Amino acid sequence: MKAVILAGGLGSRLKPFTEVIPKPLLPIGESSVLEIEILCLKKYGVTEIFVATNFMSEYVETFFAKHQKKYGIPVNFSKEDKPLGTCGPIKLLKDKLTEPFLLMNGDILTTLDFSKLYSFALTNDTDLTVVTKEIETPFHFGKVISDGHYLSGVQEKPDFKFEILAGIYILKPPVFELIPDDTYYGIDTLIKDMLNKKRKVAKYLMKEYWLDIGQIEDYKIAQDAYKKHFDYLKL
């Protein structure tokens, strides 16, 4: 199983940290976001990893050139000359991704069993499997339940539950025919295009731990998550 990690984002919401260090290399515990992802992927059977870079790409490549042997798995780099979104970068790797492969964002911490996800995707008659996660968002007001002009109840500050895209996907080579060359093209657009063409898109609802490190508050949460879920991943 091969995997592509998208690590070319600007990390704008994590400034000022990302003004000095690219988001994938932000320190988490004794490691970094990208290193944790690599070790987790290796644990669940990934045999080769491609890191798609753009912003501060030289910084990322130089860092990994010094530590490559420690990972015990080939880590290759693909640099886009201009922003290509979340799908455009994989088109650059078309010749190397000739079998179903995993794609994930480079700012995610998760204990997802990638081998189970991969097996699930292979059993489905679809070229794209998206991983979803159910999250709860607090609502800060009391919800009124009414019958006409009269109250029938009040629900105090209920939480809203949403099923979201988790930033992890399994793609099969036929999807390349839908991704334009040298063009900004996102995974959300791919999903919409496939649905519009009546092509099936499978869903895999994960139950494991998952954190998108998108904002300063998330980065603080990630430090605690490392101690609880990832401290055993020593280089």
FIDREN-233119 format. One line per field, with one value per residue: residue in one letter; chain; x negated, y, z of N, C-alpha, C, O in turn. Coordinates in steps of 0.02 Angstrom, whole numbers, plus 50000, padded with zeros to 5 digits. Layout:
BEGIN
r c(A,...) .
c c(A,...) .
n_c1 c(X,...) .
n_c2 c(Y,...) .
n_c3 c(Z,...) .
ca_c1 c(X,...) .
ca_c2 c(Y,...) .
ca_c3 c(Z,...) .
c_c1 c(X,...) .
c_c2 c(Y,...) .
c_c3 c(Z,...) .
o_c1 c(X,...) .
o_c2 c(Y,...) .
o_c3 c(Z,...) .
This chain:
BEGIN
r c(M,K,A,V,I,L,A,G,G,L,G,S,R,L,K,P,F,T,E,V,I,P,K,P,L,L,P,I,G,E,S,S,V,L,E,I,E,I,L,C,L,K,K,Y,G,V,T,E,I,F,V,A,T,N,F,M,S,E,Y,V,E,T,F,F,A,K,H,Q,K,K,Y,G,I,P,V,N,F,S,K,E,D,K,P,L,G,T,C,G,P,I,K,L,L,K,D,K,L,T,E,P,F,L,L,M,N,G,D,I,L,T,T,L,D,F,S,K,L,Y,S,F,A,L,T,N,D,T,D,L,T,V,V,T,K,E,I,E,T,P,F,H,F,G,K,V,I,S,D,G,H,Y,L,S,G,V,Q,E,K,P,D,F,K,F,E,I,L,A,G,I,Y,I,L,K,P,P,V,F,E,L,I,P,D,D,T,Y,Y,G,I,D,T,L,I,K,D,M,L,N,K,K,R,K,V,A,K,Y,L,M,K,E,Y,W,L,D,I,G,Q,I,E,D,Y,K,I,A,Q,D,A,Y,K,K,H,F,D,Y,L,K,L) .
c c(A,A,A,A,A,A,A,A,A,A,A,A,A,A,A,A,A,A,A,A,A,A,A,A,A,A,A,A,A,A,A,A,A,A,A,A,A,A,A,A,A,A,A,A,A,A,A,A,A,A,A,A,A,A,A,A,A,A,A,A,A,A,A,A,A,A,A,A,A,A,A,A,A,A,A,A,A,A,A,A,A,A,A,A,A,A,A,A,A,A,A,A,A,A,A,A,A,A,A,A,A,A,A,A,A,A,A,A,A,A,A,A,A,A,A,A,A,A,A,A,A,A,A,A,A,A,A,A,A,A,A,A,A,A,A,A,A,A,A,A,A,A,A,A,A,A,A,A,A,A,A,A,A,A,A,A,A,A,A,A,A,A,A,A,A,A,A,A,A,A,A,A,A,A,A,A,A,A,A,A,A,A,A,A,A,A,A,A,A,A,A,A,A,A,A,A,A,A,A,A,A,A,A,A,A,A,A,A,A,A,A,A,A,A,A,A,A,A,A,A,A,A,A,A,A,A,A,A,A,A,A,A,A,A,A) .
n_c1 c(49958,49970,49948,50001,49956,50022,49936,49919,49982,50012,50032,50098,50188,50119,50024,49924,49835,49813,49745,49614,49589,49639,49806,49820,49706,49715,49678,49734,49751,49616,49593,49648,49788,49793,49700,49762,49874,49812,49754,49869,49935,49842,49850,49972,49956,49919,49806,49732,49709,49766,49733,49818,49770,49760,49767,49627,49551,49416,49368,49439,49397,49259,49254,49305,49213,49107,49154,49203,49165,49210,49345,49373,49441,49473,49475,49531,49525,49632,49642,49749,49761,49848,49994,50100,50212,50303,50310,50244,50101,50081,50095,49975,49905,49951,49893,49829,49923,50002,50087,50225,50222,50180,50232,50197,50221,50091,50099,50156,50193,50215,50280,50324,50354,50271,50253,50371,50460,50410,50433,50572,50601,50555,50648,50758,50857,50805,50714,50670,50652,50708,50658,50751,50797,50885,50928,50953,51028,51039,51188,51235,51352,51516,51625,51783,51932,52084,52265,52364,52420,52372,52255,52179,52072,51899,51736,51586,51448,51404,51296,51237,51227,51117,51072,50920,50797,50647,50523,50451,50425,50458,50402,50426,50335,50419,50475,50391,50421,50516,50456,50389,50241,50106,50184,50279,50366,50482,50518,50650,50710,50684,50763,50893,50894,50888,51008,51098,51079,51136,51058,51006,50969,50888,50911,50826,50850,50760,50712,50609,50481,50463,50394,50392,50268,50291,50299,50237,50286,50309,50181,50131,50210,50161,50038,50069,50137,50035,49963,50058,50097,49993,49864,49791,49737,49590,49443) .
n_c2 c(49940,50108,50280,50451,50604,50760,50903,51037,51153,51325,51348,51454,51481,51446,51537,51634,51527,51454,51542,51525,51388,51258,51194,51048,51010,51057,51043,50905,50841,50734,50729,50765,50829,50773,50669,50586,50547,50475,50366,50307,50267,50176,50080,50020,49953,50026,50043,50132,50306,50462,50630,50773,50931,51112,51254,51315,51205,51164,51170,51066,50953,50953,50930,50798,50730,50719,50632,50518,50377,50336,50309,50190,50164,50203,50375,50490,50642,50761,50905,51040,51169,51272,51313,51174,51125,50993,50880,50901,50887,50747,50706,50732,50624,50517,50412,50338,50292,50166,50075,50052,50184,50275,50434,50577,50721,50830,50874,50801,50706,50541,50384,50292,50134,50101,49992,49918,50010,50015,49884,49883,49978,49912,49813,49874,49928,50051,50199,50288,50311,50391,50445,50473,50569,50580,50724,50829,50983,51114,51201,51360,51408,51392,51273,51296,51206,51197,51206,51271,51421,51391,51334,51174,51117,51134,51124,51121,51202,51108,50989,50993,50868,50820,50742,50734,50763,50678,50704,50600,50474,50341,50307,50248,50209,50244,50369,50467,50506,50601,50709,50862,50912,51006,51100,51188,51089,51019,50894,50899,50946,50839,50740,50795,50800,50664,50617,50690,50629,50511,50415,50301,50342,50287,50275,50282,50270,50322,50273,50292,50390,50560,50709,50867,50976,51126,51252,51368,51328,51193,51147,51153,51056,50947,50922,50862,50752,50682,50626,50538,50454,50435,50426,50310,50294,50295,50360) .
n_c3 c(50000,49954,50003,50001,50068,50097,50106,50079,50118,50175,50310,50372,50477,50587,50617,50730,50722,50602,50524,50538,50546,50439,50435,50436,50505,50632,50803,50897,51048,51064,50933,50765,50671,50541,50550,50644,50571,50468,50539,50592,50475,50425,50526,50498,50379,50263,50131,50057,50046,49984,49991,49963,49922,49940,49997,50082,50044,50028,50157,50219,50145,50167,50305,50313,50238,50322,50416,50358,50363,50486,50482,50419,50302,50132,50095,49989,49890,49813,49724,49695,49574,49581,49679,49688,49747,49834,49757,49637,49659,49665,49536,49480,49519,49451,49372,49467,49552,49530,49582,49699,49819,49970,50025,50120,50225,50282,50413,50514,50658,50703,50760,50673,50598,50465,50382,50391,50337,50206,50161,50167,50067,49953,49937,49890,49752,49690,49645,49735,49906,50048,50207,50352,50497,50648,50733,50877,50903,51014,51063,51108,51162,51236,51166,51100,51107,51029,51016,50911,50979,51103,51225,51224,51275,51331,51278,51351,51294,51183,51100,50934,50811,50683,50531,50458,50326,50347,50296,50243,50123,50006,49849,49682,49532,49414,49445,49404,49276,49291,49350,49311,49218,49288,49359,49481,49590,49694,49821,49860,49745,49660,49720,49700,49559,49528,49584,49508,49388,49411,49473,49594,49764,49903,50083,50237,50399,50530,50697,50780,50867,50816,50753,50684,50652,50641,50696,50821,50948,50924,50907,51035,51096,51029,51088,51210,51160,51101,51208,51256,51148,51053,51102,51105,50982,50942,50868) .
ca_c1 c(50000,49935,49986,49981,49972,50024,49899,49901,50023,49978,50040,50114,50224,50073,49975,49857,49791,49796,49703,49545,49586,49697,49854,49807,49649,49726,49663,49787,49715,49546,49592,49681,49850,49780,49666,49812,49914,49771,49747,49935,49947,49798,49877,50030,49943,49897,49737,49698,49746,49749,49753,49830,49750,49762,49742,49567,49536,49346,49361,49466,49354,49195,49265,49313,49151,49064,49184,49235,49152,49243,49415,49379,49488,49456,49514,49513,49555,49656,49654,49790,49734,49900,50045,50142,50268,50293,50306,50196,50034,50074,50090,49903,49879,49992,49854,49805,49981,50036,50133,50261,50176,50209,50217,50219,50196,50031,50109,50204,50171,50268,50262,50361,50322,50269,50258,50442,50488,50388,50469,50641,50604,50545,50708,50813,50854,50800,50645,50654,50681,50693,50664,50789,50793,50940,50904,51005,51016,51084,51235,51231,51418,51567,51668,51854,51977,52150,52324,52402,52400,52357,52195,52189,52011,51838,51676,51533,51384,51391,51240,51252,51183,51107,51026,50877,50742,50591,50460,50417,50460,50427,50418,50403,50308,50466,50494,50345,50452,50558,50415,50355,50170,50080,50242,50301,50424,50488,50553,50721,50731,50684,50823,50951,50892,50905,51080,51134,51072,51168,51007,51013,50919,50900,50898,50801,50858,50711,50729,50546,50463,50448,50386,50368,50231,50302,50297,50194,50315,50300,50111,50124,50242,50118,49984,50097,50154,49973,49948,50108,50106,49938,49799,49756,49707,49523,49398) .
ca_c2 c(50000,50172,50336,50520,50652,50828,50944,51099,51210,51382,51348,51523,51486,51429,51589,51647,51468,51432,51591,51502,51316,51235,51159,50976,50999,51084,50991,50876,50798,50724,50716,50818,50805,50731,50607,50543,50518,50425,50307,50275,50234,50118,50030,49985,49919,50067,50024,50188,50368,50521,50692,50826,50994,51175,51306,51298,51136,51151,51159,51000,50902,50953,50898,50726,50702,50705,50582,50467,50308,50320,50291,50121,50161,50256,50437,50528,50708,50787,50976,51075,51235,51319,51278,51130,51099,50929,50825,50917,50860,50675,50696,50733,50558,50467,50354,50300,50268,50123,50033,50093,50216,50316,50506,50609,50788,50829,50906,50758,50654,50492,50314,50252,50074,50112,49929,49901,50057,49994,49822,49903,50012,49864,49770,49915,49942,50123,50222,50336,50300,50447,50431,50524,50568,50616,50770,50866,51055,51141,51255,51400,51435,51342,51261,51297,51160,51228,51181,51332,51478,51368,51293,51105,51096,51172,51082,51168,51201,51043,50985,50973,50816,50824,50693,50776,50731,50674,50719,50536,50445,50289,50320,50199,50244,50274,50438,50513,50531,50658,50763,50897,50924,51073,51141,51184,51044,50993,50831,50913,50950,50771,50706,50822,50778,50592,50610,50716,50580,50449,50367,50288,50363,50250,50311,50241,50309,50300,50282,50303,50460,50601,50781,50910,51031,51182,51316,51370,51288,51123,51130,51141,50991,50896,50906,50814,50692,50645,50587,50486,50409,50426,50428,50247,50297,50323,50353) .
ca_c3 c(50000,49951,50031,49984,50121,50071,50154,50045,50139,50206,50382,50391,50541,50642,50627,50700,50721,50534,50489,50547,50534,50401,50479,50446,50548,50699,50853,50937,51094,51045,50862,50727,50642,50483,50572,50676,50517,50434,50581,50596,50411,50423,50572,50470,50316,50207,50113,50025,50058,49944,50025,49914,49955,49903,50042,50120,50025,50039,50229,50234,50113,50202,50369,50305,50210,50379,50460,50317,50384,50549,50472,50397,50247,50084,50096,49930,49888,49750,49733,49645,49559,49600,49718,49647,49786,49868,49709,49585,49672,49652,49463,49466,49539,49417,49349,49524,49590,49482,49621,49749,49866,50023,50023,50182,50239,50323,50478,50550,50705,50709,50775,50625,50572,50393,50347,50387,50288,50139,50145,50154,50003,49899,49930,49862,49680,49683,49637,49788,49973,50092,50279,50386,50570,50680,50784,50912,50910,51066,51047,51169,51181,51249,51109,51117,51072,51037,50981,50898,51021,51170,51234,51245,51308,51320,51281,51372,51260,51153,51054,50866,50784,50611,50501,50416,50292,50394,50263,50228,50066,49965,49779,49634,49473,49367,49462,49370,49214,49309,49378,49256,49225,49303,49376,49551,49590,49761,49832,49861,49675,49634,49745,49665,49489,49526,49598,49450,49334,49436,49493,49665,49812,49965,50145,50292,50461,50579,50768,50817,50883,50757,50767,50630,50684,50597,50730,50880,51001,50907,50917,51106,51108,51000,51135,51257,51122,51089,51268,51266,51092,51005,51135,51093,50915,50950,50810) .
c_c1 c(49956,49979,49957,50003,49968,49993,49878,49939,49982,49983,50058,50146,50180,50016,49980,49812,49767,49759,49630,49538,49648,49741,49838,49750,49657,49716,49725,49752,49642,49540,49621,49744,49836,49746,49715,49855,49875,49767,49814,49951,49905,49826,49932,50019,49925,49823,49698,49742,49719,49776,49758,49818,49761,49730,49684,49546,49463,49333,49381,49419,49287,49200,49267,49252,49104,49089,49212,49226,49191,49314,49425,49428,49470,49504,49489,49550,49575,49674,49696,49762,49784,49953,50092,50200,50251,50290,50254,50127,50027,50070,50016,49871,49914,49953,49830,49862,50025,50084,50171,50213,50214,50187,50240,50187,50137,50038,50158,50167,50228,50240,50300,50320,50325,50275,50331,50478,50472,50426,50541,50647,50597,50606,50766,50802,50857,50728,50624,50691,50660,50703,50702,50783,50852,50913,50964,50984,51064,51126,51245,51298,51466,51613,51741,51892,52048,52204,52369,52375,52379,52293,52214,52126,51953,51779,51617,51468,51366,51329,51265,51202,51179,51060,50985,50826,50681,50524,50418,50458,50422,50450,50390,50383,50359,50485,50449,50375,50497,50519,50377,50281,50156,50135,50259,50367,50427,50526,50628,50749,50733,50746,50885,50953,50911,50979,51121,51132,51101,51117,51009,50954,50935,50881,50876,50802,50810,50734,50667,50534,50444,50445,50358,50333,50235,50294,50253,50220,50305,50227,50097,50154,50196,50062,50008,50113,50092,49957,49996,50109,50044,49868,49758,49720,49639,49482,49336) .
c_c2 c(50062,50228,50402,50565,50722,50875,51011,51161,51264,51382,51416,51529,51468,51479,51615,51586,51452,51485,51570,51428,51296,51190,51085,50961,51030,51029,50970,50826,50795,50715,50776,50787,50755,50666,50559,50509,50462,50361,50270,50237,50171,50062,49989,49963,49961,50054,50080,50250,50423,50582,50747,50893,51054,51228,51279,51225,51117,51134,51087,50946,50897,50917,50822,50693,50682,50647,50521,50396,50288,50294,50219,50111,50216,50315,50480,50595,50728,50860,51005,51145,51290,51280,51238,51100,51032,50870,50838,50886,50786,50660,50697,50665,50501,50404,50311,50269,50226,50073,50078,50120,50259,50389,50537,50678,50783,50863,50867,50711,50605,50423,50267,50192,50078,50047,49907,49946,50034,49932,49838,49934,49963,49821,49808,49930,50017,50143,50271,50317,50358,50425,50489,50515,50607,50659,50805,50938,51083,51199,51295,51431,51377,51335,51256,51247,51185,51193,51242,51390,51456,51325,51222,51077,51142,51124,51128,51155,51133,51046,50964,50919,50822,50768,50731,50733,50734,50689,50658,50500,50386,50301,50264,50236,50273,50347,50488,50542,50591,50718,50797,50907,50997,51123,51133,51144,51010,50928,50841,50917,50881,50733,50730,50799,50705,50581,50635,50668,50512,50394,50361,50316,50328,50292,50262,50284,50282,50315,50299,50377,50496,50674,50815,50970,51091,51250,51311,51326,51213,51101,51116,51073,50935,50875,50854,50748,50650,50599,50528,50434,50393,50423,50365,50246,50331,50310,50314) .
c_c3 c(50000,49979,50008,50042,50091,50123,50124,50067,50174,50282,50410,50459,50601,50649,50699,50696,50651,50493,50491,50528,50493,50445,50488,50494,50617,50751,50893,50984,51074,50969,50825,50696,50586,50502,50605,50622,50482,50474,50590,50532,50405,50467,50541,50397,50256,50194,50079,50031,50011,49981,49972,49948,49909,49947,50083,50106,50040,50113,50247,50207,50148,50269,50362,50275,50267,50422,50423,50343,50446,50539,50449,50340,50197,50089,50039,49929,49817,49761,49676,49635,49575,49639,49672,49686,49818,49820,49654,49597,49656,49577,49442,49480,49503,49398,49406,49565,49545,49516,49669,49801,49915,50014,50089,50189,50288,50390,50522,50598,50713,50726,50729,50603,50495,50354,50340,50337,50218,50117,50128,50085,49945,49887,49898,49789,49668,49679,49691,49852,50017,50165,50310,50462,50598,50736,50816,50920,50961,51040,51111,51191,51195,51188,51131,51074,51083,50996,50970,50940,51091,51171,51253,51278,51293,51327,51293,51335,51230,51108,50985,50844,50708,50590,50449,50378,50338,50361,50247,50174,50038,49894,49736,49569,49424,49383,49425,49307,49227,49332,49322,49271,49244,49320,49450,49553,49658,49766,49834,49790,49643,49656,49707,49592,49482,49536,49539,49392,49353,49452,49569,49705,49878,50026,50199,50355,50513,50650,50809,50829,50819,50778,50706,50663,50638,50629,50793,50936,50989,50919,50991,51125,51085,51047,51186,51222,51110,51149,51276,51211,51051,51037,51122,51025,50919,50886,50831) .
o_c1 c(49910,50041,49896,50061,49917,50022,49826,49929,49927,49941,50036,50133,50202,49967,50035,49757,49707,49744,49589,49489,49703,49716,49843,49745,49609,49742,49763,49727,49609,49487,49619,49751,49865,49762,49711,49870,49903,49775,49814,49977,49929,49825,49938,50067,49916,49783,49637,49803,49659,49835,49708,49853,49768,49672,49690,49524,49449,49292,49346,49403,49261,49156,49235,49240,49065,49051,49242,49274,49203,49341,49478,49454,49452,49565,49433,49600,49540,49717,49681,49742,49765,49956,50120,50235,50193,50271,50224,50097,49973,50045,49998,49816,49907,49978,49813,49851,50079,50117,50152,50168,50272,50129,50296,50133,50134,49988,50196,50117,50284,50183,50306,50261,50375,50300,50350,50520,50516,50448,50570,50693,50629,50615,50818,50746,50905,50684,50566,50751,50601,50752,50687,50765,50868,50879,51017,50928,51125,51103,51262,51299,51458,51637,51758,51885,52069,52190,52407,52316,52368,52279,52260,52126,51957,51774,51600,51436,51316,51312,51310,51143,51230,51015,51013,50814,50665,50472,50358,50520,50360,50510,50338,50412,50344,50510,50468,50357,50514,50546,50336,50260,50189,50134,50255,50416,50380,50562,50666,50805,50778,50778,50926,51006,50946,51010,51171,51178,51093,51132,51012,50897,50989,50841,50904,50761,50819,50771,50673,50571,50412,50487,50306,50366,50188,50284,50234,50182,50294,50214,50057,50125,50192,50041,49971,50104,50096,49941,49976,50119,50043,49819,49696,49678,49632,49487,49292) .
o_c2 c(50069,50222,50409,50564,50741,50886,51038,51215,51253,51413,51435,51577,51474,51466,51617,51592,51438,51474,51593,51409,51315,51153,51061,50905,51031,50974,51012,50775,50846,50695,50832,50726,50700,50613,50499,50450,50409,50306,50209,50181,50119,50003,49929,49956,49933,50053,50076,50248,50430,50585,50764,50910,51048,51246,51228,51190,51061,51091,51052,50898,50842,50879,50786,50633,50634,50616,50477,50358,50228,50260,50190,50056,50271,50307,50505,50604,50713,50876,50995,51178,51349,51219,51265,51055,51016,50815,50791,50861,50764,50608,50665,50650,50443,50349,50253,50225,50247,50035,50135,50085,50278,50402,50524,50691,50738,50880,50896,50680,50624,50407,50207,50197,50061,50048,49880,49924,50033,49928,49809,49917,49971,49794,49779,49942,50043,50109,50293,50308,50372,50391,50547,50462,50662,50635,50810,50953,51077,51240,51266,51475,51322,51385,51217,51245,51194,51155,51262,51405,51499,51287,51212,51022,51184,51088,51169,51103,51103,51099,50922,50925,50828,50748,50757,50675,50787,50687,50663,50496,50381,50303,50235,50288,50325,50382,50547,50597,50628,50774,50766,50910,51043,51181,51078,51163,50976,50909,50797,50895,50866,50699,50689,50782,50686,50541,50605,50666,50462,50335,50411,50314,50337,50339,50207,50328,50227,50363,50319,50421,50468,50698,50796,51011,51107,51300,51256,51290,51175,51044,51073,51037,50882,50818,50808,50694,50588,50540,50475,50375,50341,50418,50367,50203,50390,50257,50303) .
o_c3 c(50041,49978,49998,50062,50062,50176,50141,50039,50199,50315,50464,50495,50658,50683,50727,50670,50640,50435,50452,50496,50510,50486,50545,50520,50657,50744,50918,50961,51068,50945,50851,50693,50585,50474,50595,50628,50469,50447,50594,50534,50382,50448,50555,50359,50201,50241,50074,50024,50000,49998,49940,49995,49848,49937,50116,50151,50061,50129,50283,50242,50156,50288,50400,50285,50260,50459,50455,50345,50456,50583,50458,50331,50218,50087,50041,49964,49769,49802,49618,49683,49583,49632,49624,49661,49828,49841,49629,49550,49636,49557,49393,49455,49523,49407,49395,49606,49523,49482,49679,49825,49905,49997,50111,50163,50330,50421,50561,50579,50729,50709,50743,50590,50465,50297,50288,50298,50174,50060,50082,50047,49893,49832,49882,49766,49640,49706,49692,49853,50023,50181,50298,50486,50574,50781,50786,50941,50953,51000,51162,51234,51170,51162,51176,51013,51140,50949,51014,50938,51133,51125,51294,51306,51248,51376,51250,51344,51251,51081,50979,50858,50674,50627,50401,50395,50365,50395,50239,50180,50044,49880,49751,49554,49394,49339,49418,49286,49181,49335,49289,49329,49220,49299,49477,49521,49678,49720,49814,49777,49604,49616,49686,49566,49435,49501,49521,49351,49318,49445,49604,49682,49906,50021,50205,50364,50538,50662,50867,50806,50775,50815,50680,50696,50602,50595,50814,50968,51035,50939,51008,51167,51116,51047,51203,51251,51109,51140,51300,51225,51017,51001,51126,51013,50901,50856,50789) .
